[in-house]
Amino acid sequence: MRMPAPLDAALLLAGGWLALGLGAMASPRSIALARALFPAGALVGLALAAVGLAGLFDAPAVRLLPLGLPELPFHARLDCLSAFFLVLLGSVSAAVSVFARGYLRDDPGSHPPGLQALCYHVFLASMALVLLADDAYFFMVAWESMALSSFFLVITDHRHAEIRRAGYLYLLIAHLGAISILLCFGALQGGSGDYTFDTMREIHQPAAWASVAFLLALAGFGAKAGLLPLHVWLPEAHPAAPSPVSALLSAVMLKTAVYGMLRVTLDLIGFSLWWWGVVALAVGLASALFGIVFAAVQSDMKRLLAYSSIENVGLIVAGFGLALVFHGFGMARLAALALTATLYHCLNHAFFKGLLFLATGSVLHATSERSLGRLGGLIHRMPWVAWCALVGTIAIAGLPPLNGFASEWLLLQAFLFTPGLPQAYLNMLVPLAAAAVALTAALSGYVMVKFYGVVFLGQAREAKLAQAHDADLWQRAGLAWLAAGCVALGLAPTIVIGLVDPIARMLVASGMDTGSGSWLFVAPIDPARASYSPVIFLLGVAALVAIAWGSVRFFYHGRMRRAAAWDCGFPFIGPRMQDSAEGFGQPVKVVFRPMFRIRGEAPAPLDTRPRYHESADDRLWGWLYVPVARAVDRATGLVTVLQRGRISVYLLYSFATLLLLLLIVR
Amino acid sequence: MNASLSGLAAQFTELALAVLLAPLLTGWVNQCRAWLQNKSGPGLLQPYRLLGKLFQKEIVLATNASPLFRAAPYLIFGCLALAAAIVPTLGTDLPLNAAADAIALVGLLALARLFISLAGMDVGTAFGTLGARREMLVGFLAEPALLMVLFTASLISQSTSLATIVETLAHRDFVIYPSLAFAGVAFTMVSLAENARIPVDNPATHLELTMIHEAMILEYSGRHLAMVEWAASLKLFVYSCMGLALFFPWGVAGGGDWLGIVLALPALLAKLAVGGAALALIEIVSAKMRIFRAPEFLGTAFLLAVLALLVHVLLEG
């Protein structure tokens, strides 16, 4: 038997993260120790990314671990799907760890630094193990340890009541999702009682059970990914967590949920029905549109990014749904195209959202402000952070030649091929879906102009911002790594497509040929239909900009003088006259008014002490969560009738239950 | 090799022509408008005189302006010049078409919009941010509509490459596609909004309640303003040529046909003259809308474009 080297290495590296975390507990109060551990964690991350790259092109390797319960050992497996997500986890977490080295503070009232380092590294290790698990038991253990460690990270600043509330909500929905996933595995084992993924692959499910398993997986992993209607934890938990943790939650943890969906649907079930794809497409697009519209009206920069994560995950799931539709109809190459776009967007979102969350972390440290209404003009004080964030802004807005555009381009191409579907109704619905994707992409440009313009451009809205300092070297390194990643992923789509190729071949039995045969051009299916070359695109823009600049300088002059801003001749220009975050979001609030539950008060013209207040909330709270919470309350009220507080009564209950069970079983 | 050389030559000819002719188109539209209003008008060459004057002038830069503000005019100009190079105006043998298709063209226009909006917010004045917000409002409704129009054309020609689209549409039998009729109306509405024309914006105003484009570029002066104005002319040129390419593609030369390219030039000029006059006419007969009517206007355009796509799938698929 050949040594499955990459698998062993990956397991060892995950163990390395665990060891680093436990090492921090040697002296939990020592900030020096915790700080030293983060760069080491970053090295482990880089190594893991390298191992993942090696594993992408290897045959699947399996291993029994000497861990777990007797008779129920842990199975681990590394195939190209796991390897791809390991690359994502390793490369993004390396940057986040380096950043966290500069970010970590010993703040009285939050967890001691050692505990933070422990949770952080356990979180990383459990994400790696989720990707490597090959039986339901191991998977659930890793999944739960991921949920718990991230819960403790979210409530790092636990003295604030709203942070504890956010943590509670997160934990609650994480467990609703976990129950659903557990039931999904129950459906998948098909009565065999064997919960290894290998058995699940072997069993050929009847369509009804497979559909049950698919819907449970969509709900369970969707809860983790922040899909509608289980998204409510996301805009609470992401802002509550420290910025490096927000970056990890959004960039990596949401992707483990996508991994779960892909693993269960395309690998464990092994076939797909076209209507599954329609369900995923509808849920994904609804989440995407919902997320971006709500992002536009936020006034807290981290909440804005959190809502934008809902949007991006929605797009990813929509791409996954489209792949399922094609796969269900046996159109393998188109399924490969949609799947490639989905996985590509996972990687892209990890880089640009990680970058932007880290940038908000630097801003938060420099100014201790999270509210957009109190920031502004930071490009002058924090140029390094501002320019890195500009890269992230262009990337997330889906603009060429950066990475966000490349994956959206592939996704739109996949949509353009749908008129070949054998279902007439689907052919009609898909143009609407393409329109929704286009609207979402355009809105994300709006949101990102708001984010970047209000935080980094204009005049400082508060006097204290004059003291803001640029990020330290560790933070800069983390930001620069992710920004470089955004550029590289945008410029080399053919390389990324090459990396995704084995996964498409494994899951949908076909690759997406890059067509032209040249690394410069991406041409899905057929170069005559469409092709795109970001490198030539970038060179074209750069050359034209250089010619324009050079010839203006050559033919004319460079005279310039500085003066106060003109502003149409208005004499008083204060920072308060700029748009606030609410002001910038107002058009979206008006256009999409029915989506919001708007409450507020406006001053009358003659009020001596005018008060203005308005909030735009999620209608789903009132429609779904409050009724469910009330129903649960009522149900528990009924159950308390059973509670008498006397042990003899409880023993009677146990006895009666036992009798009843014996009656049923025998 | 010869073919690609001639392609490169055609590419550069087209780019140079767009950059040089764009202000003339703006001048022509303004002149037509003046004539329709019974004024004598400043003459066709007025935009060139304006550019010349602005290039000579010194820049007065706001104290608070960042490097982004100074780079933005050149970036916008570069983006729009590349956009002009992608849209087939004379011939369809354009090497850049393999690097950027219709979706990339929309991305390019969006990139220019992002830069100009950020530049509008950079100095931090009331008008700048107001203009940026309104520009993005117009953008997020117009961009998907434009994409849907291009999708309709792409589905007809089975390609998102603009050159292939034009070739297919120009060399088809004379069939009226109902989908293209819807798409044409949507495209006209989008172009009016995107080029800051009446009824969405008024290029001739500096009244604070109404301006969009002018509000964003208030702080620009000298050569920066010249670049921004030139880029705005280029944008009008790009949209006009895109409309001509999609809906009136006749006269555009096929691959490597130099005689065709020479003949395509007068055809293009004639089409642009008619199109520019039509634009002036639309502006004369319509009234400027309140800013919050603009979403309705653009929403209609978006729905029409989606309808075009549906009509194509249902009736022509």
Interface residues (C-beta under 8 A of the other chain):
Chain A: G376 G377 I379 H380 L390 T393 I394 A397 G398 L399 P400 F405 W409 L412 Q413 L416 P419 N427 M428 P431 L432 A434 A435 A438 L439 A441 A442 L443 G445 Y446 M448 V449 K450 Y452 G453 V454 L457 G458 Q459 F521 P527 A528 R529 A530 S531 Y532 S533 I536 F537 G540 V541 A542 L544 V545 A548 W549 V552 F555 Y556 H557 R559 M560 R561 R562 A563 A564 A565 W566 D567 C568 F570 I573 P575 M577 Q578 D579 G583 F584 Q586 P587 V588 V590 V591
Chain B: F55 Q56 E58 I59 V60 L61 A62 T63 N64 S66 L68 Y74 L75 F77 G78 C79 A81 L82 A85 L96 A98 A99 A100 D101 I103 A104 G107 L108 A110 L111 R113 L114 S117 L118 M121 D122 V123 G124 T125 A126 F127 G128 T129 L130 A132 R133 R134 M136 L137 G139 F140 L141 E143 P144 L147 M148 F151 S154 L155 Q158 S159 T160 S161 T164 H206 E208 L218 E219 G222 R223 A226 M227 F292 P295 G299 F302 A305 V306 L309 L310 V313 L314 G317
